[in-house]
Amino acid sequence: MRNLLAGLALAGTAGLALAAGPDIGGATKQPTNWHAIVMFLLFVCLTMGITYWAARRTKSASDFYTAGGGITGFQNGLAIAGDYMSAATLLGLTAMVFTSGYDGYIYMMAFFAGWPIILFLMAERLRNLGRFTFSDITAYRLDQGKVRTMAAVSSLTVVCFYLIAQMVGAGQLIKLLFGLDYNIAIFVVGILMMVYVTFGGMVATTWVQIIKACMLLAGGTLVMLLAFSQFGFSYDKMVESAMNVHKLKDKLVYPGSLLADPVTAISLGLGLMFGTAGLPHILMRFFTVTDAKEARKSVLYASGFVAYFFNVIFIMGLSAIIIVGQNPEFFEGGDLAGKLVGGGNMVAMHLSKAVGGNMLLGFLAAVAFATILAVVSGLALAGASAISHDLYARVIMKGKVSEEKEIRVSKYATVVLGLVAIVLGILFENQNVAFMVGLAFGVAAAANFPVLILSMYWKGLTTRGALWGGYGGLISAVIFVVLSKSVWVDVLHNAAPLFPYTQPALFAMPVAFLLAYIFSKTDGSVKGKKEIEAFDDQYVRAQTGFGAAAASNH
């Protein structure tokens, strides 16, 4: 139980709960699931067709990075939800409700809490101030070269740690559900990701995410309805039945073990809330819509889809306590103590088989794999844009580069990132990668979010303050995680951790804000004063959108 919670507590939105260790619940490779493979191949054929169509439409840098800014709020909302709801959402959180009840729901709320921050504080200004990446905003009135370099470094750090968790998760998931070899799964995910992003850019990536979101919402809803129908669609009857058979009894519907350590709980909550608002692949989606109004709409739609799906998962987890937990077919060697075949993380899959047979199991397995592909594509595009748009075009070439060359560099960067992801996925196969997801959230919350929010709202921010805040947040988050039990004990095999908590956000975020404030306030340079004066122009554009990049017409 403790191990499950530890793994889940570090598994982020784009990281897999089942990537928490080399052995997933003691599970072994399953027989080849032909239903799942056929359905997945259909998904790949459909998305390859979309990529071909997208490649013909992708002519400019704007098309490649932001789909020409022509995606509607509803479409973008679905795509953001597709980017955000990972296999961890489907598998890990269902398993958490199955084992911990209401604690799993509290955990989902922490994931959800980041959306109001994005909706009310960030969405409109992101669209009005940015063009392709969030570095456009942080560097808007500051030193372009230095600030973009810092933003690109922290973005690539987040992207790489997420990619590792995704790739290892993909290999383990496919080994379990499809019966395929781990390395084959890694290559399939890596190569498909490269094809989607290299040829189709943001247009293809967006539609892959939209299709995947629809499949996930439809599949989850179908499983939930079939399971819920066994209780006559009575929530009270389902909860009462679950409490009667679960080892927690009536404590199933009360908060418990997750809040046992309030410091870790607060730090985790802050990391999930503000980490969401600092994730480069999520922030990049706000530049794909036509204007600030559509940006706000897209957050509203995404919030609705995510909230709905969290409730679907909650009902799936509770109903699985009776439907799966009481069915000896899903136990190892007839053990009725709750040890499921394939480990606790496979509860959602067992439930789909119990209520819909092999066909529904195959569909949900294909959705889980499609989920990884969609998230990995978004991450790869965010990483490639940080390299090509921020580092190459703006820092190295000082903006004196043709769009064709910038796109070419972005495609090369995508291929390199894809190869790096494949290599890392193979190298980290037997490593505990949960801490990498925790680090990705910690970095996003401590390095990206403080500088981004200060650059949008605080007139006094200067380049000197932004650099100290950004690098300070990045380095402190990494140090806190390395010195925690996740790395210091579990990976480096020391006797005890030097830092007592596993989540860095509560400690690294104040470091970033404090450094940014102190070094901006003490910056008496002429350059610093000009940057402060330039805030008024930035404010006008942030509020009105005057001068913001418009959508392409094709």
C-alpha positions in Angstrom: 0.0 0.0 0.0 2.7 2.4 1.0 4.7 1.6 -2.1 1.7 2.2 -4.3 1.0 5.6 -2.8 4.7 6.5 -3.1 4.7 5.6 -6.7 1.4 7.4 -7.4 2.3 10.4 -5.4 5.2 11.1 -7.8 3.5 10.1 -11.0 2.5 13.2 -12.8 -0.1 14.0 -15.5 2.2 13.0 -18.2 4.1 10.4 -16.3 2.9 6.9 -15.7 1.9 5.7 -12.3 3.0 2.3 -13.4 6.4 3.6 -14.3 7.1 3.8 -10.6 9.4 0.8 -10.6 11.1 -2.0 -12.6 8.4 -4.5 -11.6 4.8 -3.5 -12.0 3.0 -5.2 -9.2 4.9 -8.4 -9.8 3.3 -8.7 -13.2 4.7 -10.8 -16.0 4.3 -10.5 -19.8 0.8 -11.4 -20.9 -0.2 -13.4 -24.0 -0.4 -11.3 -27.1 -3.7 -9.3 -27.1 -4.8 -9.3 -30.7 -7.9 -7.2 -30.1 -5.7 -4.4 -28.7 -3.1 -4.7 -31.5 -5.7 -4.5 -34.2 -7.4 -1.5 -32.6 -4.1 0.2 -32.1 -3.1 -0.3 -35.7 -6.4 1.3 -36.8 -5.5 4.3 -34.6 -2.1 4.5 -36.1 -3.5 4.3 -39.7 -6.0 7.1 -38.9 -3.3 9.4 -37.4 -0.9 8.7 -40.2 -3.6 9.9 -42.6 -4.0 13.0 -40.5 -0.2 13.5 -40.5 -0.2 13.3 -44.3 -3.0 15.9 -44.5 -1.3 18.1 -41.9 2.1 18.0 -43.7 0.5 19.5 -46.8 -0.9 22.3 -44.7 2.3 23.0 -42.8 4.0 25.7 -44.8 5.3 28.3 -42.3 6.9 28.3 -38.8 3.5 29.4 -37.4 1.8 26.4 -39.0 4.5 24.1 -37.6 4.6 25.4 -34.0 1.0 26.6 -33.5 -1.1 25.1 -36.3 -1.3 28.7 -37.7 -3.1 29.8 -34.6 -6.3 28.6 -36.3 -7.5 26.0 -33.8 -10.9 26.7 -32.1 -11.4 26.9 -28.4 -13.4 23.7 -28.3 -10.8 21.8 -30.4 -8.0 23.1 -28.3 -9.8 22.3 -25.1 -10.1 18.7 -26.3 -6.4 18.7 -27.3 -5.3 20.1 -23.9 -7.3 17.4 -22.2 -5.7 14.8 -24.4 -2.3 16.2 -23.6 -3.1 16.3 -19.9 -4.9 13.0 -19.3 -2.3 10.3 -19.5 -2.2 6.6 -18.9 -1.4 7.5 -15.2 -4.9 9.1 -15.1 -6.6 6.1 -16.4 -4.6 3.3 -14.8 -2.9 4.9 -11.7 -5.7 6.9 -10.4 -8.3 4.1 -10.9 -6.0 1.9 -8.9 -5.6 4.5 -6.2 -9.4 4.8 -5.7 -9.5 1.0 -5.7 -7.0 0.8 -2.8 -7.4 4.1 -1.0 -11.0 5.2 -1.8 -11.6 8.9 -1.1 -7.8 9.6 -0.9 -7.6 8.9 -4.7 -10.3 11.6 -5.3 -8.3 14.1 -3.1 -5.2 13.4 -5.2 -7.2 14.1 -8.4 -8.3 17.5 -7.0 -4.6 18.5 -6.7 -4.2 17.7 -10.4 -7.3 19.8 -11.2 -6.4 22.8 -9.0 -3.9 24.2 -11.5 -6.6 24.9 -14.2 -8.3 27.9 -12.5 -4.8 29.5 -12.1 -4.3 29.1 -15.9 -7.8 30.2 -16.7 -7.9 33.4 -14.6 -4.3 34.5 -14.4 -2.5 33.2 -17.5 -4.6 32.1 -20.6 -5.4 35.6 -22.0 -1.9 37.1 -21.4 -0.2 33.9 -22.8 -2.1 34.3 -26.1 -1.7 38.1 -26.3 2.1 38.2 -25.5 3.4 34.9 -26.9 4.0 33.6 -30.4 5.4 30.1 -30.3 6.8 29.3 -26.8 6.4 30.6 -23.3 9.9 32.0 -23.6 8.4 34.6 -25.9 6.6 36.0 -22.8 9.4 35.7 -20.2 11.8 37.4 -22.6 9.3 40.0 -23.9 10.9 43.1 -22.4 14.1 41.4 -21.0 17.4 40.3 -22.5 16.4 38.0 -25.3 19.5 35.8 -25.4 20.0 35.2 -21.7 16.4 34.8 -20.7 15.5 32.5 -23.6 18.5 30.3 -22.9 17.4 30.0 -19.2 13.8 29.2 -20.3 14.9 26.7 -22.9 17.2 24.9 -20.4 14.4 24.5 -17.8 11.9 23.5 -20.6 14.2 20.8 -21.9 14.9 19.5 -18.4 11.1 19.1 -17.8 10.6 17.5 -21.3 13.5 15.0 -20.9 12.3 13.8 -17.5 8.8 13.4 -18.8 10.0 11.6 -21.8 11.9 9.1 -19.7 8.8 8.3 -17.6 6.7 8.0 -20.7 9.0 5.8 -22.6 9.6 3.4 -19.7 5.9 3.4 -19.0 5.1 2.7 -22.6 7.5 -0.3 -22.6 6.1 -1.7 -19.4 2.5 -1.1 -20.4 2.8 -2.8 -23.8 4.7 -5.7 -22.3 1.7 -6.2 -20.0 -1.2 -5.5 -22.3 -0.1 -6.4 -25.8 2.4 -9.2 -25.0 5.0 -7.4 -27.1 8.7 -7.1 -26.2 9.8 -4.0 -24.2 12.3 -2.7 -26.7 9.9 -3.1 -29.6 7.4 -1.0 -27.8 10.0 1.7 -27.1 11.0 1.8 -30.8 7.3 1.9 -32.0 6.5 4.9 -29.7 9.7 6.8 -30.6 9.4 6.3 -34.3 5.7 7.2 -34.5 6.4 10.3 -32.3 9.1 11.4 -34.8 6.8 10.9 -37.8 3.8 12.9 -36.2 5.9 15.9 -35.2 8.5 16.0 -38.0 6.0 15.8 -40.9 2.8 17.2 -39.3 4.0 19.6 -36.7 1.4 21.1 -34.4 -1.5 20.4 -36.7 -0.9 16.6 -36.6 0.0 16.6 -32.9 -3.2 18.5 -32.1 -5.5 16.1 -34.0 -3.7 13.0 -32.5 -4.5 14.5 -29.1 -8.1 15.3 -30.0 -8.7 11.8 -31.3 -7.0 10.2 -28.3 -9.1 12.4 -25.9 -12.3 11.3 -27.6 -11.3 7.7 -27.4 -10.3 8.0 -23.7 -13.5 9.8 -22.8 -15.7 7.3 -24.8 -13.9 4.2 -23.5 -13.8 5.3 -19.9 -17.5 6.4 -20.0 -18.5 3.0 -21.5 -16.7 1.0 -18.9 -18.1 3.3 -16.1 -21.7 2.9 -17.3 -21.5 -0.8 -17.7 -19.9 -1.1 -14.2 -22.4 1.4 -12.6 -25.3 -0.4 -14.2 -24.6 -3.4 -12.0 -25.6 -1.3 -9.0 -28.7 0.0 -10.7 -26.9 3.4 -11.2 -27.3 4.0 -7.4 -24.2 5.7 -6.0 -25.3 5.0 -2.4 -25.7 1.3 -3.2 -22.2 1.1 -4.8 -20.5 3.0 -1.9 -22.2 0.8 0.7 -21.3 -2.4 -1.1 -17.7 -1.2 -1.5 -17.4 -0.3 2.2 -18.8 -3.7 3.2 -16.1 -5.7 1.4 -13.1 -3.3 1.4 -10.4 -3.6 4.2 -10.8 0.1 5.0 -14.5 -0.4 5.7 -16.1 3.0 6.4 -12.7 4.8 6.3 -12.9 4.2 2.5 -14.9 7.4 2.2 -12.8 9.5 4.5 -9.4 11.2 3.9 -6.6 9.2 5.4 -3.0 8.2 4.6 -2.4 10.8 1.9 -2.8 13.6 4.5 -0.8 11.8 7.2 2.3 13.9 6.4 0.9 17.5 5.9 4.2 19.0 4.6 4.5 16.4 1.8 0.8 16.8 1.0 1.1 20.6 0.7 4.3 20.4 -1.3 2.7 17.8 -3.6 -0.4 20.0 -4.0 1.7 23.1 -4.8 3.8 21.1 -7.3 0.8 19.7 -9.1 -1.0 23.1 -9.1 1.8 25.4 -10.2 3.7 22.7 -12.1 0.7 22.4 -14.4 0.9 26.2 -15.1 4.6 25.8 -15.9 4.6 22.7 -18.2 6.0 23.8 -21.6 3.9 21.4 -23.7 0.7 22.6 -22.0 1.6 26.3 -22.2 2.4 25.9 -25.9 -1.2 24.9 -26.7 -2.4 28.5 -25.9 -0.6 29.8 -29.0 -2.6 27.6 -31.3 -5.9 29.4 -30.9 -7.1 32.5 -32.9 -7.3 35.0 -30.0 -7.4 35.5 -26.2 -11.1 34.8 -26.0 -10.6 31.3 -27.6 -7.6 30.8 -25.2 -9.9 31.3 -22.2 -12.6 29.0 -23.8 -10.1 26.3 -24.4 -9.1 26.2 -20.7 -12.8 26.1 -19.8 -13.5 23.2 -22.1 -10.3 21.4 -21.0 -11.3 21.8 -17.3 -14.7 20.4 -18.0 -13.4 17.4 -19.9 -10.8 16.7 -17.2 -13.2 17.1 -14.3 -15.7 14.8 -16.0 -13.1 12.2 -16.6 -11.9 12.3 -13.0 -15.5 11.5 -11.8 -15.6 8.7 -14.3 -12.4 7.3 -12.8 -13.7 7.6 -9.3 -16.8 5.6 -10.1 -14.7 3.0 -12.0 -12.4 2.6 -9.0 -15.2 2.2 -6.5 -17.2 -0.2 -8.7 -14.0 -2.3 -9.3 -13.8 -3.0 -5.5 -16.8 -5.2 -5.9 -16.7 -6.3 -9.6 -12.9 -7.0 -9.7 -11.9 -7.2 -6.0 -14.5 -10.0 -5.3 -13.8 -12.0 -8.5 -11.3 -14.9 -7.9 -10.6 -14.8 -11.7 -8.5 -11.7 -11.2 -6.5 -13.0 -8.2 -3.1 -14.7 -8.2 -3.4 -18.3 -7.0 -6.8 -17.7 -5.5 -5.4 -15.1 -3.1 -8.4 -13.1 -1.9 -6.4 -10.6 0.0 -6.5 -8.2 -2.9 -3.5 -9.2 -5.0 -4.6 -8.8 -8.5 -3.1 -10.4 -11.6 -1.0 -7.8 -13.3 -0.7 -5.7 -10.1 -3.0 -3.0 -8.8 -2.3 -0.7 -11.6 -4.2 -3.0 -14.0 -7.5 -2.5 -12.1 -9.0 -0.4 -14.9 -8.1 -3.1 -17.5 -9.5 -5.9 -15.3 -12.8 -3.9 -14.9 -13.1 -3.4 -18.7 -12.7 -7.2 -19.2 -15.2 -8.0 -16.4 -17.9 -5.7 -17.8 -17.2 -5.8 -21.6 -15.1 -8.9 -22.4 -11.9 -9.0 -24.4 -13.2 -6.5 -27.0 -13.5 -3.7 -24.5 -10.2 -4.7 -22.8 -8.5 -4.5 -26.2 -10.1 -1.1 -26.9 -9.0 0.3 -23.5 -5.5 -1.1 -24.0 -5.2 0.5 -27.4 -6.4 3.8 -25.8 -3.7 3.5 -23.1 -1.0 3.2 -25.8 -2.5 6.0 -27.9 -2.5 8.1 -24.7 1.3 7.7 -24.4 1.8 8.6 -28.1 -0.3 11.8 -27.8 1.6 13.0 -24.7 5.0 12.1 -26.1 4.2 14.0 -29.3 3.3 17.1 -27.4 6.5 16.8 -25.3 8.7 16.3 -28.4 7.2 19.4 -30.1 7.7 21.5 -27.0 11.4 20.3 -26.7 12.0 20.8 -30.4 10.6 24.4 -30.4 12.8 25.3 -27.4 15.8 24.2 -29.4 14.9 25.7 -32.8 12.9 28.8 -31.9 14.5 29.9 -28.6 18.1 28.7 -28.8 18.8 28.5 -32.5 16.7 31.3 -34.1 16.7 33.8 -31.3 19.9 33.2 -29.3 22.5 31.8 -31.8 21.2 33.5 -35.0 19.8 36.7 -33.2 16.5 36.4 -35.1 18.3 36.6 -38.5 17.1 33.2 -39.9 14.6 32.2 -42.5 11.4 30.3 -41.4 12.3 27.4 -43.7 15.7 27.0 -41.9 14.1 27.3 -38.5 11.5 24.6 -39.3 14.3 22.4 -40.7 16.3 22.7 -37.4 13.1 21.9 -35.5 12.6 18.7 -37.5 16.2 17.7 -36.9 15.7 18.5 -33.2 12.6 16.3 -33.1 14.5 13.3 -34.6 17.4 13.8 -32.1 14.9 14.0 -29.2 13.1 10.9 -30.5 16.4 9.0 -30.6 17.4 10.3 -27.2 13.9 9.2 -25.9 14.4 5.7 -27.3 17.9 5.3 -25.8 16.8 6.7 -22.4 13.8 4.4 -22.4 16.0 1.3 -23.0 18.7 2.5 -20.5 16.2 3.2 -17.7 14.1 0.1 -18.2 14.9 -1.3 -14.7 15.2 1.9 -12.9 12.7 3.6 -10.6 11.6 6.6 -12.7 8.9 8.0 -10.4 11.3 10.6 -9.0 11.9 11.9 -12.6 8.2 12.8 -12.9 8.4 14.4 -9.5 11.4 16.4 -10.6 9.7 17.4 -13.8 6.8 18.9 -11.8 9.2 20.4 -9.3 11.2 22.1 -12.1 8.1 23.3 -13.8 6.7 24.8 -10.6 10.0 26.3 -9.3 11.8 27.3 -12.5 9.2 28.1 -15.1 6.1 29.3 -13.2 7.7 32.0 -10.9 9.5 33.8 -13.7 6.6 33.4 -16.1 4.0 34.8 -13.7 6.3 37.6 -12.5 7.2 38.7 -16.1 3.4 39.0 -16.8 2.4 40.8 -13.6 5.3 42.4 -11.8 6.7 45.6 -13.3 9.9 45.5 -11.2 11.2 42.2 -12.8 14.6 42.7 -14.6 16.8 40.3 -16.5 19.1 39.9 -13.5 16.2 39.0 -11.3 14.7 36.6 -13.9 18.0 34.7 -14.4 18.6 34.3 -10.6 15.0 33.3 -10.0 14.9 30.8 -13.0 18.2 29.2 -12.4 17.8 29.3 -8.6 14.4 27.5 -8.9 15.8 24.9 -11.3 18.9 24.1 -9.3 17.2 24.1 -5.9 14.4 21.8 -7.2 17.0 19.3 -8.6 19.1 19.4 -5.4 16.0 18.8 -3.2 15.0 15.8 -5.2 18.5 14.4 -5.4 18.9 14.6 -1.6 15.4 13.1 -1.0 14.6 9.5 -0.4 13.6 9.1 -4.1 17.2 9.4 -5.3 19.6 9.5 -2.3 18.3 6.3 -0.8 16.4 4.4 -3.6 18.9 5.1 -6.4 22.2 6.0 -4.8 21.6 3.5 -1.9 22.6 5.7 1.0 21.3 4.9 4.5 19.1 7.9 5.0 17.9 11.0 2.9 19.6 14.4 3.6 16.3 16.1 2.7 13.3 14.6 4.5 10.6 15.2 1.9 10.1 13.8 -1.6 8.4 16.8 -3.1 10.5 20.0 -3.8 7.8 22.6 -4.7 7.1 23.9 -1.2 10.8 24.7 -0.7 12.1 25.4 -4.2 9.3 27.8 -5.3 9.9 30.4 -2.5 13.7 30.2 -3.4 12.8 31.2 -7.0 10.4 34.0 -6.0 12.8 35.4 -3.4 15.8 35.4 -5.7 13.9 37.1 -8.5 12.6 39.8 -6.1 16.0 40.5 -4.4 18.1 40.6 -7.5 15.5 42.7 -9.4 15.2 45.2 -6.5 18.9 45.6 -6.2 19.4 46.0 -10.0 20.3 49.7 -10.4 21.6 49.4 -14.0 20.4 51.6 -16.8 19.3 48.4 -18.7 17.3 47.3 -15.7 15.5 50.7 -15.5 14.6 50.5 -19.2 13.2 47.0 -18.7 10.9 48.2 -15.9 9.7 51.2 -18.0 8.9 48.8 -20.9 6.3 47.0 -18.7 3.7 49.7 -19.6 3.8 48.7 -23.3 3.7 45.0 -22.4 0.7 45.7 -20.2 -1.3 47.3 -23.0 -0.6 44.4 -25.3 -1.4 41.8 -22.6 -4.8 43.4 -22.0 -5.8 44.3 -25.5 -3.9 41.8 -27.7 -2.9 44.7 -29.9 0.1 43.6 -32.0 -0.4 39.9 -31.1 0.3 37.2 -33.7 -2.9 36.6 -35.8 -4.1 33.3 -37.1 -3.0 32.1 -40.6 -5.6 32.2 -43.3 -4.8 28.8 -44.8 
